Amino acid sequence: MAHTLTAFADAVVPAPWQEFCVHPNPEATAMAQNAEHHYQKATVIGGGVIGASWTALFLARGLAVTVCDPAPGIEQRIRAELAAIAPNLEQLGLPDVSSSSMPLHFDPQIATAVAGADIVQENGPERLEIKQQMWQAVESGAPADAIFASSSSSIPASAMASGMKDPGRLIIGHPFNPPHLVPLVEIVAASDTPADVIDRAVAFYRAMGKRPQVLAKEIPGFVANRLQAALFREAVYLVAQGVVSEQQLDDVVTSSIGMRWAVGGPFQSFHLGGGPGGLPDFIRHLGPALEALWKTLGTATFDGATVAMLTTQSANFGGSVDELAARRDDAELRLLRALDEVPAGA
Amino acid sequence: MAHTLTAFADAVVPAPWQEFCVHPNPEATAMAQNAEHHYQKATVIGGGVIGASWTALFLARGLAVTVCDPAPGIEQRIRAELAAIAPNLEQLGLPDVSSSSMPLHFDPQIATAVAGADIVQENGPERLEIKQQMWQAVESGAPADAIFASSSSSIPASAMASGMKDPGRLIIGHPFNPPHLVPLVEIVAASDTPADVIDRAVAFYRAMGKRPQVLAKEIPGFVANRLQAALFREAVYLVAQGVVSEQQLDDVVTSSIGMRWAVGGPFQSFHLGGGPGGLPDFIRHLGPALEALWKTLGTATFDGATVAMLTTQSANFGGSVDELAARRDDAELRLLRALDEVPAGA
């Protein structure tokens, strides 16, 4: 949720984005006809944290990457991010994405940046009109068979594709932060999106070592963020009620349901909790108790008192944000290796 | 939740339990005065799945264990469980709890079973009147400084202790299934429970290699099961709405929030998602979007159509319950080792 909700915060759209979607590329059609689709080139639109992480992943998987972002200093920022990410990817046996020999390019114009792209992964500001303009420009400049994916967490593909000639080409390819480590990609498309568009996106993300999941319907927050929000609402409630502190609640999660859900999801966990009869027996025997517990769950709001309490306790995590993030990344790498989740190469 | 909710299903209490709480032990007081509290003996009341798992853990940590359960064939059942658990504990570097040289005893009478115990861990039927009778019998027979802990997930300590001479001795020590692998123990007590009672329970569970968390208040479901229930409610909603299948939802969880929460809880995750400003910045920027998402979350009931859908899909987990459970245990062991969660010896 971190990265995706971060996008909501882009209330102020940086000025360069506002004149970003111009200059169709006359060579695009010809280049598209010659494209061979061995996933040779990715265009990453928007070079924030998520864009940089996608860039690292695509480079590590052998693609050339063009980063398209009008922000001043984008190249330095991306290269700094790659330098930070490289050691983690190397621990997964992937190449050094911070090497100067990596096929990394920068082009602030969409029309030329997307030329020849096999995949366009967009991570621009979460503003509908900007997305719409960007995708019209992408469509004009990109090969006819390029995969079009937005990392958006909040704007449906059907909405941002409305100005495209072929809106059925666009899907949501929503990663979980950071995309270069966390396997999930949620693929969400309008109900009339052709199956082959979705199939090709699934194949692409699998080739990048990801675990794509195709949602059958567009729904706010998609699946992972909805589940996360449901748990977090109860978490805020329990802290606000004074049952446990933030740190205690975190420790409860890591030492029980977190480690459980890292190896088996909630349905399988209850399936195995039902004895030989599995989930049906679980529901039969324990469904009423679970329904009763659902009735007691709390609600939460970020009112002044709650925010004050959460803020005070947030001083107690035992390290700076950078230190804690480094520890988290290290632990996630160890977990990925331990669970053999390190996917095969592209 | 599996084991704890399982207890709710004990609508029929096995006959032996009904005449279980008798025969105070006249030697108890004298023995208590000589007790040295190096955690030498545990009495496990109730030899079901959870009782057997506690038994394995206590044996592995060097305690003598007396299992107190009136059920016929209890010794064979416990020994069979220990044989199944032993390989997992050996992978964690712990001794073979299925060895015939283990100090394992069986005594169907509470009064004598608890004599000399440092800890009494009770896992009897989730019926208030039975719990009350059991704890009166335990109090009569056990050393004056023995730790009294119930594994109950649904009956507050204050309720089950109401017939005891010193009700402040009893706490909930609620494990997560299976206790021999999952680190969490939730310690929950009445508001007037003396601090030293809680401190001694914390010290004991730590010595057993667990990660105890003390809740400040009694609340239905405690913390882990409430959080799990909150997420599962949304999970059932999403499957019932046809957004994803059970198996897809499970995969979403394991490949995103599950692996995240195995290494850092929900508060720290958002703390790190807030940038250098941490959780306060996260709430400032993204709180409104999160509150908006909370409003869209679903509800669920186990009505006929939902149960039918969940039952049909539960055939698609890709293995028998036994096979899947073995895979889960193996993965959890690898995760525990990878995250250095294997605790130091007692």
Interface residues (C-beta under 8 A of the other chain):
Chain A: M1 A2 H3 L5 T6 F8 A9 S154 F176 N177 V182 P183 L184 E186 R211 Q213 V214 L215 A216 K217 I219 P220 G221 V223 A224 N225 R226 L227 Q228 A229 A230 L231 F232 R233 E234 A235 L238 V239 Q241 G242 V243 V244 E246 Q247 Q248 L249 D250 D251 V252 V253 T254 S255 S256 I257 G258 M259 R260 W261 A262 V263 G264 G265 P266 F267 Q268 S269 F270 H271 L272 G273 G274 G275 P276 G278 L279 P280 F282 I283 H285 L286 G287 P288 A289 L290 E291 L293 W294 T296 L297 T299 A300 T301 F302 V307 L310 T311 Q313 S314 F317 V321 D322 L324 A325 R328 A331 E332 R334 L335 L336 R337 A338 L339 E341
Chain B: M1 A2 H3 L5 T6 F8 A9 S154 F176 N177 V182 P183 L184 E186 R211 Q213 V214 L215 A216 K217 I219 P220 G221 V223 A224 N225 R226 L227 Q228 A229 A230 L231 F232 R233 E234 A235 L238 V239 Q241 G242 V243 V244 E246 Q247 Q248 L249 D250 D251 V252 V253 T254 S255 S256 I257 G258 M259 R260 W261 A262 V263 G264 G265 P266 F267 Q268 S269 F270 H271 L272 G273 G274 G275 P276 G278 L279 P280 F282 I283 H285 L286 G287 P288 A289 L290 E291 L293 W294 T296 L297 T299 A300 T301 F302 V307 L310 T311 Q313 S314 F317 V321 D322 L324 A325 R328 A331 E332 R334 L335 L336 R337 A338 L339 E341
